[in-house]
Amino acid sequence: MLANAGTVRSPELMLYSNADPGPAGERLSRADSLCIAVAERLELPLVGDGEYWRDLPLPVKFHPLRAGQRGHTHTQPPPRPSPDH
């Protein structure tokens, strides 16, 4: 199950990230997108240091490691996988 968790969602997140980078050009790395995909699949909160993650429209809660991080408002949410993935 975990091996398949990021196979569809991770590339979707990377495409979204490339289309809507942060104000300083931040984008998700492959590792970032896989972490997010697995957290979504397992319905677990995310903890991270990336400012870009803070305002991603995700179905799971993000907890920044540093207080007071400012984020970027994204234009549209990334596509959601179908329930059968």
C-alpha positions in Angstrom: 0.0 0.0 0.0 2.7 2.5 0.9 4.7 1.7 -2.2 1.6 2.8 -4.3 0.7 5.9 -2.1 2.8 8.3 -4.1 2.8 6.8 -7.6 0.0 9.0 -8.9 -0.3 11.8 -6.3 3.4 12.7 -6.1 3.7 13.6 -9.8 0.4 15.6 -9.6 1.8 17.6 -6.7 5.1 18.2 -8.6 3.1 19.4 -11.7 1.1 21.7 -9.5 4.2 23.0 -7.8 5.8 23.8 -11.1 2.7 25.6 -12.3 2.4 27.7 -9.1 5.8 28.2 -7.5 6.2 30.2 -4.3 7.2 33.9 -4.4 10.9 33.1 -4.4 10.5 30.3 -7.0 10.0 27.5 -4.4 8.8 24.2 -5.8 8.3 20.8 -4.3 11.1 18.3 -4.6 10.4 14.7 -5.5 11.0 13.8 -1.8 8.6 16.6 -0.7 5.9 15.4 -3.0 6.3 11.8 -1.9 6.1 12.8 1.8 2.9 14.7 1.2 1.4 11.9 -0.9 2.0 9.3 1.8 0.7 11.7 4.5 -2.5 12.2 2.5 -2.9 8.5 1.9 -2.5 7.7 5.6 -4.4 10.8 6.7 -1.5 12.0 8.9 -0.4 15.6 9.6 2.7 16.9 8.0 5.6 18.6 9.9 8.2 20.4 7.9 10.5 23.3 7.5 9.5 24.4 4.0 7.6 27.7 3.8 6.1 26.6 0.5 4.3 23.7 2.2 2.5 26.0 4.6 -0.1 27.3 2.2 -0.5 24.4 -0.1 -4.2 23.5 -0.2 -3.8 20.0 1.2 -6.4 17.7 2.8 -4.0 17.1 5.8 -2.8 19.6 8.4 0.6 21.1 8.1 2.6 22.1 11.2 5.7 24.3 10.4 8.8 23.7 12.4 9.4 27.4 12.8 6.8 29.7 14.3 5.8 32.7 12.2 6.5 31.3 8.8 4.9 33.2 6.1 3.4 31.4 3.1 2.3 31.9 -0.4 -1.4 31.9 -1.5 -1.9 29.5 -4.3 -4.3 30.0 -7.2 -6.0 26.7 -7.1 -5.8 23.4 -5.2 -3.8 20.5 -6.7 -6.0 17.8 -8.2 -7.1 15.1 -5.8 -6.6 11.4 -6.7 -9.7 9.2 -7.2 -10.6 7.0 -4.3 -9.5 3.8 -6.1 -5.8 4.9 -6.3 
